[in-house]
Amino acid sequence: MAQHCPECGFANDDGANYCQRCGAFLARSESSTGATTATFRVSDTGDFEEVSLEQATAGGASLVIRSGGGRAGETFPLDGDRMTVGRRPDSDVFLDDVTVSRDHAVIVRRGDDFYLDDCGSLNGTYVNRRRIESHRLADGDELQVGKYKLAFLSR
């Protein structure tokens, strides 16, 4: 199985320690270590409260931050027909990083499905390591927006 570079996305030979294209260090991916997705929500007091994946998806689909910005586990229920993703503080999914555009992407419900649409962002929006303009999301898809990696859950 090829190991993808976290910096440039190049598919390197299995067991490589550094990217053959850009030279970035290739840490073992979370999936190869058996890591699972943990979910949290911010309580009224500002503390993190653990939430089970079943609770997170009981009301429908959710996005969970897997890594980036020290916010791993933060959950965003997709309970509306449209959610904005970006660096703008009033975004529904606020991702505070210079590699994220102010209006980076939008998640739109079309029928029973959710679609992730890039809004012309400079650094692009990725689903399962592939740059997209528009993509129908499926359970378990990995989204990347800037340095943030998020999981789409719709069990």
MIDREN-440348 format. One line per 2 residues: number of its first residue (from 1); their letters; for each residue x, z, y of C-alpha. Coordinates in Angstrom, 1 decimal, always signed. Layout:
N
NUM> a> X Z Y; ...
This chain:
155
1> ma> +0.0 +0.0 +0.0; +1.4 -1.0 +3.4
3> qh> +2.0 +1.7 +6.0; +0.8 +0.7 +9.5
5> cp> +2.9 +1.6 +12.5; +1.1 +4.0 +14.9
7> ec> +2.6 +2.3 +17.9; +2.3 -1.5 +17.2
9> gf> +0.1 -1.7 +14.1; +2.6 -3.7 +12.1
11> an> +2.2 -3.4 +8.3; +5.5 -2.0 +6.9
13> dd> +6.7 -1.8 +3.4; +5.5 +1.3 +1.5
15> ga> +8.0 +4.1 +1.8; +9.6 +2.8 +5.1
17> ny> +10.5 +5.6 +7.6; +10.7 +3.4 +10.7
19> cq> +8.7 +0.3 +11.8; +10.4 -3.0 +11.0
21> rc> +9.0 -4.5 +14.2; +9.3 -1.8 +17.0
23> ga> +11.4 +0.9 +15.3; +8.8 +3.7 +15.8
25> fl> +8.9 +6.6 +13.3; +6.3 +6.2 +10.6
27> ar> +4.8 +9.6 +9.8; +2.8 +9.8 +6.6
29> se> -0.8 +8.8 +7.3; -3.4 +11.6 +7.0
31> ss> -5.2 +9.7 +4.1; -2.0 +9.8 +2.0
33> tg> -1.7 +13.6 +2.5; -5.2 +14.3 +1.4
35> at> -6.3 +15.5 +4.8; -10.0 +15.7 +5.5
37> ta> -12.0 +15.5 +8.7; -12.9 +18.9 +10.2
39> tf> -15.5 +19.0 +13.0; -16.0 +21.5 +15.9
41> rv> -18.2 +21.9 +18.9; -17.5 +23.8 +22.1
43> sd> -19.7 +26.9 +22.3; -21.4 +28.2 +25.5
45> tg> -18.4 +30.5 +25.9; -15.9 +27.6 +25.7
47> df> -14.6 +28.5 +22.3; -14.5 +26.1 +19.3
49> ee> -17.1 +26.6 +16.6; -16.6 +25.0 +13.2
51> vs> -19.4 +22.6 +12.1; -19.7 +21.2 +8.6
53> le> -19.8 +17.4 +8.2; -23.3 +17.8 +6.9
55> qa> -24.4 +19.6 +10.1; -22.6 +17.0 +12.2
57> ta> -24.5 +14.1 +10.6; -27.8 +15.8 +9.9
59> gg> -29.3 +14.5 +13.1; -27.8 +11.0 +12.6
61> as> -24.5 +9.3 +13.3; -21.6 +11.1 +15.0
63> lv> -18.1 +10.4 +16.3; -15.4 +13.0 +15.4
65> ir> -12.0 +13.0 +17.1; -9.4 +12.9 +14.3
67> sg> -6.3 +13.0 +16.5; -5.2 +12.8 +20.1
69> gg> -5.2 +15.0 +23.2; -5.3 +18.2 +21.2
71> ra> -9.0 +17.7 +20.6; -9.1 +17.0 +16.8
73> ge> -12.5 +18.0 +15.3; -14.5 +17.6 +18.5
75> tf> -17.9 +16.0 +17.6; -20.1 +13.7 +19.6
77> pl> -23.6 +13.1 +18.1; -24.8 +9.5 +18.7
79> dg> -28.4 +10.5 +19.6; -29.0 +7.9 +22.3
81> dr> -29.3 +4.2 +22.4; -26.2 +3.8 +24.5
83> mt> -23.0 +6.0 +24.9; -20.1 +5.3 +27.2
85> vg> -16.5 +5.8 +26.1; -13.7 +6.1 +28.7
87> rr> -11.5 +8.0 +31.1; -14.3 +8.4 +33.6
89> pd> -15.2 +12.2 +33.7; -18.9 +11.4 +33.4
91> sd> -18.5 +9.3 +30.3; -20.5 +10.4 +27.3
93> vf> -17.2 +10.4 +25.3; -14.6 +11.4 +27.8
95> ld> -11.0 +10.7 +26.7; -8.5 +11.9 +29.3
97> dv> -5.5 +9.6 +28.7; -3.9 +6.9 +30.9
99> tv> -4.0 +4.4 +28.0; -7.8 +4.7 +28.1
101> sr> -9.7 +2.6 +30.7; -12.2 +4.3 +33.0
103> dh> -15.0 +2.2 +31.3; -13.3 +1.4 +28.0
105> av> -16.0 +0.8 +25.5; -19.7 +1.4 +24.8
107> iv> -21.6 +2.3 +21.6; -24.9 +0.7 +21.4
109> rr> -27.7 +1.1 +18.9; -29.2 -2.2 +17.8
111> gd> -32.0 -1.7 +15.4; -30.8 +0.8 +12.7
113> df> -27.1 +0.0 +13.3; -24.5 +1.1 +15.9
115> yl> -22.1 -1.4 +17.5; -18.9 -0.6 +19.3
117> dd> -18.3 -3.0 +22.2; -15.1 -3.2 +24.2
119> cg> -15.7 -3.4 +28.0; -12.7 -5.5 +28.8
121> sl> -10.2 -2.6 +28.5; -6.6 -3.3 +29.2
123> ng> -5.2 -1.8 +25.9; -8.1 -2.8 +23.7
125> ty> -10.4 -1.1 +21.3; -9.6 -1.0 +17.6
127> vn> -11.6 -0.4 +14.4; -9.7 +0.1 +11.2
129> rr> -6.5 -1.0 +13.0; -8.0 -4.3 +14.1
131> ri> -8.6 -5.2 +17.7; -12.3 -5.9 +18.3
133> es> -14.6 -7.2 +21.0; -17.7 -6.1 +19.2
135> hr> -18.0 -4.5 +15.8; -20.9 -3.1 +13.7
137> la> -19.9 +0.4 +12.7; -20.0 +1.6 +9.1
139> dg> -19.6 +5.1 +7.8; -16.0 +6.1 +7.7
141> de> -14.7 +3.5 +10.2; -11.7 +4.7 +12.2
143> lq> -11.9 +3.9 +15.9; -8.8 +3.9 +18.1
145> vg> -9.2 +4.2 +21.9; -5.8 +4.8 +23.6
147> ky> -4.0 +7.6 +21.8; -7.3 +8.9 +20.3
149> kl> -8.4 +8.2 +16.8; -12.0 +8.9 +16.0
151> af> -14.1 +8.7 +12.8; -17.6 +7.3 +12.7
153> ls> -19.8 +9.3 +10.4; -23.4 +8.2 +9.4
155> r> -24.1 +9.8 +6.0
